[in-house]
Amino acid sequence: MEWMEAEDYQDMSEKAGEIVLEEMRARSLPTLGLATGSTPEGLYQYLIMQYQRGKVSYRKTRTFNLDEYVDLPWEHPNSYYHYMKEKFFSHVDVQDKNTYLPDGMAENLEKECMKYESEIAAAGGVVTQVLGLGGNGHIGFNEPGTPFDSRTHVVDLKESTRRANARFFPSLEEVPKQAITMGIETIMESKRILLLVSGRNKREALARLMEGEVSEEFPASVLWRHPNVQVIADREALGK
């Protein structure tokens, strides 16, 4: 696991952006695994800026998002599909047919999970996977206790995770209680993983990750078993 210290959130985002662009330029058909939430927003802004400057094209890029809420239609302003369109997709030349998210409105969620796994496999797997670090160590929506051999699945969201996401909704009651998420084993099959950590509120989780103890009770700890992980953390998250 490689550790990179960033001065602040902007510096973290730019460092991450350069790594993503480096991977894209090295491949004729780059495949990115993307995350949502506040942490990767700066990364997407940087990637948009490089596109606007003519430094990169996303026309041949395929993207797979980590997760999507269950029973929240894609047109809903708090769906992750809407997030990705607003924060990234609609500002660059990525093709709609090459952007993949789980469908939380599918009639058969188990089949939808299997379909998503098949789509990832058909693309040759994710090359560079962007992750954030949850306060309880979750990656994607894989909560503490999720088996390390899990594939894409439906998860019941912990109260702490729902509360953390409640700021995006009118009230806690409106935050979905389930989501479809890439499983931990699915994430670990990515060729390269980029973990972004920012802010004082992630300091405790980052300190636990740095201890190096691998346990299903702290899902992010599995990253110690991956051969190519880069952690970019700003000074607020690193503390002393």
Secondary structure, DSSP 4 states (H G I P E B T S, - for coil): -EEEEESSHHHHHHHHHHHHHHHHHT-SS-EEEE--SSTTHHHHHHHHHHHHTTS---TT-EEEESEEETT--TTSTTSHHHHHHHHTGGGS---GGGEE---TT-S-HHHHHHHHHHHHHHTT--SEEEEE--TTS-BTTB-TT--TT--SEEEEPPHHHHHHHGGGSSSGGGS-SEEEE--HHHHHTSSEEEEEE-SGGGHHHHHHHHH---BTTBGGGGGGGSSSEEEEEEHHHH--
